Amino acid sequence: MDGRDRPQRRVRVAFHTLGCRLNRYDTETMMAGLGDGAARGLACEIVDWDGPADVYVLNSCTVTARADRKARQTLREARRRNPAAKVVVTGCYAQAQPAALSALAGVDGVFGTGERDAIADWLPRLLAADGPLVEVGAPEGSAGPPRAAHARPLVAERTRAQVKIQDGCDLRCAYCLVWRARGRSRSRAPDAIAREIAALRERGAPEVVLSGVHLGAFGRDLAPRTCLTDLLASFLERFPDLKVRLGSLHPDELGAPLLDLFADRPNLQPYLHLSLQSGADAVLRRMRRPYAAAAVVGAIGAAVAARPGIGLGADVIAGFPGETDAEFQATLDLVAAAPLAYLHVFPFSSRPGTPAAAMTPLPAAVVRERAARLTEVGRDLQRRFEDELVGTWQEAIVESPRRADGWLPATTGNFATVLVPGDREPGDRILVRPEGRRGDLLYATAVRSDAAAAVAGRGVR
């Protein structure tokens, strides 16, 4: 009797992801890996997290203390949903603090980032174990490039597919645990990435996002050595009908060759997210960031010059230890004056074992107040940017089915949300001309489905 003839145990497995786009990618890779479970006597069915399941798998984040708390809360909720189920945590929190998680009541399995993708191997052992199963070794890929399952599912409710091209980080910024959880920087082979993108295009993905922990480090560890700009240029040429979007970059990584692609290639989405963190040089040095505030200002100006109408987002940390009033004001002044579209504000969160954890923290009330002020500036920036889109034609992709009020959300290339009417499907490419606001969101009744016009009409009044 071979493996296909064995009686199979049916197992309902639910997944939930916390944190970044790489975590979502890694969850999809785990889901694809369940197909191997049949050879081990399991017939796995992926079910919704909010429903009954036999195994709940949480892919966790540890970028902030709040992320840790959210993971613990989510694990408790899963246990209450089905007390007889196996509850598992994997991902960055599991890698960084396995002992703390394995000690939590109701946690049956803890698997690190190096073990996460081998779900078909550890799932049968988990189901047979009488007690908690803890398997946490070196971070993922410490002996090789990041792995990928080329048959990852294209999740129906999302209209852009994440493609991990790089993982890990060598920078060791003073506040960050991610390098410890994900290991050293390593790049995937360009041919492997190209095969995955081709498969996603064949399955109908209208857009892919090239993602990484330190995206700008792509290719430095490959032989022959290459870089993100060369990889991106080759994909834009090879897949002219596919929209490509970049993940987060450091401000000092926006060199002229990369910005030339934004100027010349219409299938490169006009959006960039910058890992800014502070606008004060002294704070950036304490953070161990590899650039100065002047590089930020220069990069933002160069990006806008290369691609007028580009959407620029930025991460900022509020209340880093030792941040003076003047240093905070420097950050506030920089972001308020910059042509940014979005601001993602993180109140400083001390992470155990990092250099910043040994620094004298600011009072919690000061951190909250500074985060609130930056958040308010971010709202003003977003509204200003979106108001400038009114009356212009913008490419967009329908994101999800019709809302209860009859409108469909669509996302423009520069990452603004626009509500549109009509019977359209998620993933449909359209041209929209925003006319004003419905509440906090733009809306457009002028909508065109002409794909050719979507290239020619970008940003034209």
Secondary structure as GFF3:
##gff-version 3
##sequence-region A 1 461
A	DSSP	three_ten_helix	3	5	.	.	.	ID=ss1
A	DSSP	beta_strand	9	17	.	.	.	ID=ss2
A	DSSP	alpha_helix	21	33	.	.	.	ID=ss3
A	DSSP	three_ten_helix	34	40	.	.	.	ID=ss4
A	DSSP	beta_strand	42	47	.	.	.	ID=ss5
A	DSSP	beta_strand	55	60	.	.	.	ID=ss6
A	DSSP	alpha_helix	65	81	.	.	.	ID=ss7
A	DSSP	beta_strand	86	91	.	.	.	ID=ss8
A	DSSP	alpha_helix	92	96	.	.	.	ID=ss9
A	DSSP	alpha_helix	98	102	.	.	.	ID=ss10
A	DSSP	beta_strand	109	111	.	.	.	ID=ss11
A	DSSP	three_ten_helix	116	118	.	.	.	ID=ss12
A	DSSP	alpha_helix	119	128	.	.	.	ID=ss13
A	DSSP	beta_strand	133	135	.	.	.	ID=ss14
A	DSSP	beta_strand	161	164	.	.	.	ID=ss15
A	DSSP	beta_strand	166	167	.	.	.	ID=ss16
A	DSSP	alpha_helix	178	182	.	.	.	ID=ss17
A	DSSP	beta_strand	186	187	.	.	.	ID=ss18
A	DSSP	alpha_helix	190	202	.	.	.	ID=ss19
A	DSSP	beta_strand	207	211	.	.	.	ID=ss20
A	DSSP	three_ten_helix	215	217	.	.	.	ID=ss21
A	DSSP	alpha_helix	228	238	.	.	.	ID=ss22
A	DSSP	beta_strand	243	246	.	.	.	ID=ss23
A	DSSP	beta_strand	248	249	.	.	.	ID=ss24
A	DSSP	three_ten_helix	251	253	.	.	.	ID=ss25
A	DSSP	alpha_helix	256	264	.	.	.	ID=ss26
A	DSSP	beta_strand	271	277	.	.	.	ID=ss27
A	DSSP	alpha_helix	281	287	.	.	.	ID=ss28
A	DSSP	alpha_helix	293	306	.	.	.	ID=ss29
A	DSSP	beta_strand	311	318	.	.	.	ID=ss30
A	DSSP	alpha_helix	325	337	.	.	.	ID=ss31
A	DSSP	beta_strand	342	347	.	.	.	ID=ss32
A	DSSP	three_ten_helix	355	358	.	.	.	ID=ss33
A	DSSP	alpha_helix	364	387	.	.	.	ID=ss34
A	DSSP	beta_strand	394	398	.	.	.	ID=ss35
A	DSSP	beta_strand	408	412	.	.	.	ID=ss36
A	DSSP	beta_strand	417	420	.	.	.	ID=ss37
A	DSSP	beta_strand	429	433	.	.	.	ID=ss38
A	DSSP	beta_strand	436	438	.	.	.	ID=ss39
A	DSSP	beta_strand	441	443	.	.	.	ID=ss40
A	DSSP	beta_strand	446	448	.	.	.	ID=ss41
A	DSSP	alpha_helix	451	456	.	.	.	ID=ss42
###
